[in-house]
Amino acid sequence: MKRATVFVALVALVAIGAFGQSSALITAAQKEGQLTVIALPHNWVNYGEMIEKFSAKYGITVNELNPDGSSAEEIEAIKANKGNTGPQAPDVIDVGLKFGPEAKAAGLLAPYKVSTWASIPDSVKDKDGYWYGDYYGALAFEVNTDIIKNVPRTWADLLKPEYKGQFALAGDPRISAQAYMTVVAASLANGAKNPSDVSKGLEFFAKMNKVGNLVPLIAVSGTLASGETPITIEWDYNALANKDTLAGNPNIEVVIPSTGVVAGVYIQAISAYAPHPNAAKLWMEYIYSDEGQIIWLKGYGHPVRFNDMAKRKVIPADVEAKLPPSAAYAKAVFPSLAEQTAASKAIAEGWDKIVGANIQKK
């Protein structure tokens, strides 16, 4: 690279600041004064700290919609508020991988490439910047061991009579990415050759429902702690964060099963109808900065820029030490977008007919 080019690049880096947020973008975002997010529980990959630090850093109020909402509900919120600039219109979304291309095709997303764009793997980003991966994890059993003394270690264990009325999904598999990926994992554990074949997973949950082990409620921290749903399956970052929050009241054990380990990436995007587009861009710059990515890592979610940061040795040792051992993820399967799309369609069409359990919020 020629010296002149290097000089221009360095000047540009100084101008955009440490994280790529230009003073012009910060000023424009602060003028808007608010950012509206949706479906971001504070204990989900440490979003509580992310929201708090973003708001404090820039003096922007964060309006939080439907913290326990699903990916499908996030998309519907954009559709329902296309002409609405009020507090019910989300600026940004955090959804399962399959929802990105669908939302882009429907004209619901606005393109924006963050300054750390180059360090986001090509396999988990839209080439035009309409959506990109933010963090990933693996599905894990989360068990209230004050009630469940014999902790399940495999998917087959979950069919044992001792778990009657004890297990619940952490979402509705017909609309929730976390829940339909759970069906994918069960299918792989029961012999499916690829993630798009969910027939064995649907059969597994049909058996679980028939023997009475499946409770038709969406498991949340409260139902886990109370013993109403003492066994559930969540992304490891959710389960580990919940364990920290409960702090032994009750005691929680998090288990990566020995078979049927499924990992998945979530994605971030800006609404094409965002009432606060500059605040949305600034949010994206912050969460994809080293600072933001480490906040996710503290919440047990592997940030999408993990490899880049590890290579540059910027990950705090105490944060990395709290993560599960890498060996637990050795057999993890990362379903492709096409496989996820096929799986979610088959589950949405077959769940009621094959499983027959209407999973609902309490």
C-alpha positions, -999 to 999 in steps of 0.1 A, spaced: 0 0 0 13 35 -9 22 59 19 -4 84 8 -31 57 9 -20 47 44 -21 83 55 -56 88 42 -68 56 59 -53 67 92 -70 101 90 -103 83 83 -98 60 113 -92 90 136 -122 108 122 -146 79 129 -133 73 164 -125 41 184 -155 21 174 -163 36 140 -190 59 153 -184 93 136 -192 125 155 -218 132 128 -236 99 135 -234 104 172 -248 139 170 -276 127 146 -285 98 169 -285 120 200 -308 145 182 -333 116 177 -329 109 214 -343 73 214 -337 38 202 -365 12 202 -354 -24 205 -376 -55 207 -375 -90 222 -343 -84 242 -346 -99 277 -319 -85 300 -306 -120 308 -303 -130 271 -266 -128 262 -261 -100 287 -284 -76 268 -291 -58 301 -256 -45 303 -255 -38 266 -285 -16 267 -274 1 299 -239 9 286 -251 21 252 -276 44 268 -251 58 293 -224 62 267 -245 83 243 -273 97 264 -299 79 243 -330 65 259 -336 28 250 -373 19 246 -378 -18 251 -407 -37 235 -420 -72 242 -388 -85 259 -399 -122 257 -411 -119 221 -402 -144 193 -384 -138 161 -417 -140 142 -432 -114 165 -403 -90 158 -409 -92 121 -446 -87 126 -439 -56 147 -421 -41 117 -450 -49 94 -476 -36 117 -458 -3 122 -447 7 87 -464 41 90 -460 46 127 -432 67 141 -443 62 177 -429 40 205 -444 7 191 -422 7 160 -389 -11 164 -357 4 150 -336 -28 152 -342 -65 154 -323 -96 167 -338 -127 151 -330 -163 140 -309 -167 109 -338 -177 86 -357 -145 92 -330 -122 77 -334 -132 40 -371 -134 44 -374 -99 59 -350 -85 32 -371 -100 4 -402 -84 20 -385 -50 19 -385 -47 57 -348 -41 63 -324 -12 56 -288 -19 46 -260 -7 68 -224 -20 70 -207 -14 103 -171 -3 104 -160 -38 116 -178 -54 86 -146 -71 73 -142 -92 104 -177 -107 103 -175 -140 85 -190 -140 50 -210 -171 57 -232 -153 82 -238 -119 66 -258 -105 37 -233 -92 11 -252 -59 8 -255 -53 45 -292 -60 51 -285 -84 80 -255 -100 97 -248 -126 124 -243 -112 159 -236 -142 183 -240 -180 184 -244 -208 210 -255 -244 214 -287 -259 228 -283 -272 263 -305 -289 289 -313 -265 318 -323 -284 349 -336 -273 384 -316 -298 405 -334 -289 437 -363 -309 421 -346 -331 395 -320 -352 413 -312 -375 384 -302 -350 357 -308 -360 321 -277 -363 300 -291 -375 266 -322 -368 246 -334 -404 252 -333 -397 289 -361 -371 285 -386 -399 277 -381 -416 311 -412 -420 333 -395 -401 361 -397 -369 341 -435 -370 337 -449 -334 337 -413 -320 341 -402 -308 307 -412 -277 287 -399 -260 256 -385 -225 258 -407 -213 230 -434 -223 205 -416 -244 178 -441 -231 152 -427 -196 154 -397 -195 177 -362 -200 163 -348 -214 196 -377 -239 198 -377 -251 163 -340 -257 165 -347 -278 196 -368 -301 173 -339 -302 148 -315 -312 176 -339 -340 188 -342 -352 152 -304 -355 148 -301 -372 182 -326 -398 169 -309 -407 137 -317 -379 112 -290 -376 86 -293 -338 81 -309 -309 99 -336 -304 73 -351 -338 81 -372 -331 113 -394 -361 111 -376 -380 139 -377 -348 160 -415 -345 156 -419 -382 164 -398 -377 195 -419 -349 208 -451 -368 199 -438 -396 222 -429 -371 249 -464 -356 247 -480 -391 247 -462 -402 279 -470 -370 296 -435 -356 300 -441 -325 278 -458 -296 295 -476 -274 270 -462 -242 284 -433 -219 273 -407 -224 300 -393 -191 315 -370 -185 344 -400 -182 368 -415 -216 358 -381 -232 360 -374 -219 394 -408 -227 408 -407 -262 396 -436 -259 372 -412 -267 343 -380 -279 360 -364 -291 328 -361 -271 296 -338 -266 267 -323 -233 258 -293 -218 241 -263 -223 264 -259 -186 269 -295 -182 282 -291 -212 305 -258 -201 319 -270 -166 324 -301 -178 342 -280 -200 365 -259 -169 374 -291 -149 381 -307 -175 402 -275 -179 422 -284 -212 438 -321 -203 445 -328 -229 431 -296 -247 420 -293 -251 382 -272 -275 361 -265 -268 324 -258 -298 303 -246 -300 267 -261 -333 256 -238 -361 244 -257 -364 212 -278 -340 191 -257 -309 197 -270 -281 176 -255 -246 174 -271 -216 158 -263 -180 150 -287 -151 155 -287 -120 133 -291 -83 137 -308 -58 113 -322 -23 110 -359 -18 101 -365 -1 68 -392 19 87 -370 27 118 -383 60 134 -347 65 147 -324 54 118 -293 71 131 -297 57 166 -301 23 150 -268 27 131 -250 39 162 -264 8 181 -250 -14 154 -216 3 156 -216 -2 193 -226 -39 195 -202 -48 167 -173 -30 184 -148 -49 206 -165 -35 236 -200 -46 225 -188 -81 214 -171 -87 248 -204 -77 266 -221 -106 247 -192 -129 256 -197 -120 293 -233 -132 288 -220 -166 274 -228 -158 238 -200 -164 214 -199 -131 194 -196 -133 156 -162 -115 157 -148 -139 183 -121 -153 161 -109 -118 151 -107 -107 187 -90 -139 198 -64 -134 171 -57 -99 184 -58 -111 220 -83 -86 232 -106 -110 250 -102 -107 288 -89 -139 304 -115 -139 332 -143 -137 306 -129 -166 285 -124 -188 316 -161 -188 324 -171 -203 291 -179 -240 288 -150 -262 276 -146 -263 239 -148 -302 239 -185 -300 248 -191 -284 213 -169 -308 194 -199 -325 178 -219 -294 173 -239 -291 140 -245 -256 125 -276 -259 103 -273 -239 71 -299 -213 62 -315 -236 36 -317 -264 62 -332 -241 88 -358 -229 63 -368 -264 54 -369 -275 90 -389 -246 103 -415 -250 74 -418 -287 81 -422 -281 119 -448 -253 114 -468 -276 91 -464 -308 111 -463 -299 148 -501 -298 154 -508 -329 133 -479 -351 146 -472 -338 181 -506 -323 190 -494 -300 218 -504 -264 217 -474 -246 233 -485 -214 249 -473 -186 272 -485 -189 308 
